[in-house]
Amino acid sequence: MNATSRRAKIEAMLAEDPKDDFLRYSLAMEMRKEGEHESSIKQLAELTRQEKPYVAAFFMAAQQLVELDRIPAARTFLREGIDEARLQGDHHAAAEMSEFLSQIGELGE
């Protein structure tokens, strides 16, 4: 299955259930693969601002922002994501984001 058909299938499923967080996250990942970074980051940011934020979205947004050399924005997503992961009891995600935050600590301001 190529990326276009995978994206089309995700979009079709989202048309039926536009509030499905996993599908919205999956769409953002497809956008990333297709080089649509701004659209992907926007979609991920929306997932982080929900009543119950989607924890993985913080990490994926931060990773893309680092790739785009937008380090301060990546740090913000990571710090917020770590806090949210802890609130939701997702200690594994908090640890992964903490590790990534320490890895980018040396990168530009």
ABEGO torsion letter per residue (X at the ends): XBAAAAAAAAAAAAAABAABAAAAAAAAAAAAAAGBAAAAAAAAAAAAABABBBAAAAAAAAAAAAAAGBAAAAAAAAAAAAAAAAAAGBAAAAAAAAAAAAAAAABBX
